Amino acid sequence: MEETNKIANYFDDSACEFCDRYKNSGLSRSSKLLLDLIGEQHIHGMSVLDLGCGAGSFSVEALKQGVSSAVGLDLSPRMVKAATDLAAILGFQERAKFQLGDVATTELPRSDIVVMDKVICCYSDAELLLKNAARASGSTVGFVVPRSDGILEWPFRAGVWLANLFQRGNSVRFYLHPLNVVDKTLRDSGFVRKKKRGSRLWLVFVYKRVDGLELAK
């Protein structure tokens, strides 16, 4: 509860900034890459579940790409309001719904595509979050995490450690979860990795659900 309260408070303070950034510049490079990778499959008419939806930018861009509906959950009341207002401004109020919820523990609505755009790094228990997301996905799980592989792994870990050190108290902490743990959790939940791309600071992954025969192989 303490962790989720800190996350909510942190992003409450940033809601206007996130919304203005999207209105002025569109999706960030890594978010656009996630949408592009998911969009390489046939997504027209599919449903999207946006976990840690923030100001709703990913959801509304997915709606522009032809998904049938988008549901977003976030811990921050101000982010939920910003996302709801954004959807209404763009005419998606009938196809987009945003609500408060802890995406790691809330019973999630079943959706074709589940996305976590820079969300996993906010949770100390990545496995709990990933398992909950996997249960909700009928087809695809896509997510963005800090670029913590190769020669950048240890500089990133040092940077995050220092950032967390100076943000003690009521500030949110950030986590660099081992990518092999993330991969194993999703594989154990019936998914296999299909795509991996990188931007300067972030890694983007897309996993697809497989049937029992494929999983056994």
N, C-alpha and C positions, 0 to 999 in steps of 0.2 A: 504493500500500500504506500509506503514512504517513497519507493522508487517511482511509482506511477504518478504520485502527487507532484514530485519534482519535475517529471517530464511534462505534465500538464501545465504547471506554472511557467516553465521555461518557454514552451511554445505559445502559451497565451500572450506572452510579451512580444512574440515575433510575428503574430498573425498578420498584422497590417503590412509588415515588411515583406512577408512571403507573397501576399496577394498583389501588392504593388509591383514586386519584381516580375511576377508572371504577366501582369497586364502590360508592363513596359518591355519585357524581353522574351516572353514565352517560356517554354520549358527550358530547364538547364540542359546542358549537353548530355549528361548521363541519363537524365530522365527521358529525353528524346530518343536516346539510343535504346533504352528499355522499351519504349513504345514501338520503335521501328522493328526491333527484334521480334516482339510479340506479333506485330502487324504483318510479319512475313508469312505467318500462317493465315488461314481464313478466319477472320474475327468478326465479320459482318453478322449481326444478329446474336452475337454471344453476350453473356453477362460478365461484368467485371466487379470484383470485390477489391477495393483499394484500402489496404490496412495501413493505418497511420497516414490518413489521406491529406493531412495538412489543410491548405487552403483550397483543395479540390482541383488543382491544375491538371494533374494526370488524368483524373476521371473525366473532366470535360474535354480534354484532347482525345481521349479514347472514344468518347461519344461522337466527336467530329469525324473519327475514323470509321464509324458505322456500328459500334457495339450497341446492343439493344438497350442496356441499362447499366447503371453504375451505382454501387452502394459503397459508401466510404465510412470508416470508423476512425475516431481519433480521441485521444485523452483530453485534448484542449477544447473547452467550450467556445473560445474565440475562433479557433480554427474551424470548428464545425459551422459556426455562424458565417464565417468568411466564405467557406465552400458553398453553403446553401445560397448565399447572396450571389456568388459568382455564377452558379448554375442558373439562377433565375434571370440574371442579366443577359446570359447567352441563350436563353430560351430552352434550357434543358430541365426545368423544374419538374416536369412530369416523368423524366427518365433517370433522374439522379436523386439519391437520398443520402443524407449525411447525418450521422448520429454519434453520440458519445459512447465509448466502450473501450475496455482494455483488450486489445486484439490478441493477447496471449492467453486469456482465460475466458473471454466471452464466447458463448455458443454462436458461431458464425453462420450466416446464411450460405447455403450451397450456391456456388457460382462456377461458371466455366473457367474463368481466369482470375487468379489471385495475384496481386502485386504488393510488394513491400519496397517502396522507394526510399532508401536511406532510413530504414526503420529498425532493422535487425541490430544495428550498432547502438541503439538506444536501450536495449534490453540486456540485463545481466544473464538471463536464462534463455539463450537462443533456441535451445532444443524445444522448450515448452511452446514458444512462439511458432516455430517451424512446423511442429506436429499439428498445432491448431490450424495453421494455414493450409497444410496439406489435406486435412480432413475436409476442409471447405471446398477444395478445388476438384472440379470434375475433369479438368483437362490440363491446365497449365499453371505453373508457379513461376513468377518472374520477380527478381529483386536486384537492388543495388546496394553494394557494401563497399567500405573503404578499400583502396587498392593495397592490400597487405600481402602480396605474393612477390616472389623473386627478390631482387636486390632492394626493393622498396619496403620489404616487410619490417625489418628492424628499425629503420628511420621512422616509419609510421608508428610502430609500437612505442618508440621513445617519445615521439611527439604527442601521442595520445596520453601517455603516462604523465608527461609534464603538464598537459592541459588539464587533466583530471586533478593533478596535485594543486594547481592554482585555482581550481574551481570547487574547492571543498565547501561544505555547508549545504546551502539550499540549491546549489546548481546541479544540473543533470550530469551524469557521468556517461562516457562513451566507451564502447567495447569493440575490440578487434577479435572476433571469434575465429578460431582456426577454420580454414576453409574445408579441411577434411572432415571436421565435425559437422559442419553445415551439409556437406555432400552426403555423409553417411545417414544423417537424420532424414533427409529427403528420400534417399534410396530405400531406407527401411520403411518409409511411408508409401512406397510404390511409385517413385518417380526416378527418372534418369535425366542427366544433364544433356541438353541438346545444343546449347549455345553459350558462349562466353566471349565477351568483348570488354575492352578497357578504354576508359578515358584517362586523362592525366592523373586524376586523384581517386577514381572510382572503378570498380569492376561490376559488370552487368551480367547476370546469369538468367537463363531460361531453362526450366525443367518441365518435362512432359510426363504425364501419368502413363504407366504401362500396365498391360494385363498380367495375370499371374504367370503365364507361360514365358513372356518376355522377361519378367522379373527373375524367374528361376534361372534363366540363361546367364 
